[in-house]
Amino acid sequence: MIASSSPIVRLGIRAASPPAVMVGVYLLFAGHNQPGGGFAAGLVFGAVVALRTVAGLQRPSRAHELMAIGILIIASVALLPIIWGDALLDQHVVSVDIPLLGKIKTGSALPFDLGVTAVVVGLLLAVLDGLGAPELAEEPATLRPRSLR
């Protein structure tokens, strides 16, 4: 496959991965009050993993564990307010004043979005593994030039 044999494609994917991860982190944290959130961030992170897998830079692993952790986080955030006598999925907001950054406000929606992100990335990893993506990155011997065999 050209993605694994072309150094230009591999270099491009390596160069594009850190900015894409930064966009995913921005979507994760901006998603409470603006478009984005855990699902959008998970899709961006999953796209980075898919590109890196097909280019032979990474192999999908631990998809089931990532999904299980995400579901555990989502269930915990959803059910903890019931223990305190509030409604299911009730959000609690915390505000902290940090000297250099100013006032930072977050709530229980952030761990919920982290759980959603983990589930989405885990699902994409499972799909890649199920489709045989690690084998896609390998070049078949029949397609290699005779000088490389």
Secondary structure, 3 states (H helix, E strand, C coil): CHHHHCHHHHHHHHHHHHHHHHHHHHHHHHCCCCCCCHHHHHHHHHHHHHHHHHCCCCCCCCHHHHHHHHHHHHHHHHHHHHHCCCCCCCCCEEEEEECCCEEEEEECHHHHHHHHHHHHHHHHHHHHHHCCHHHHCCCCCCCCCHHHC
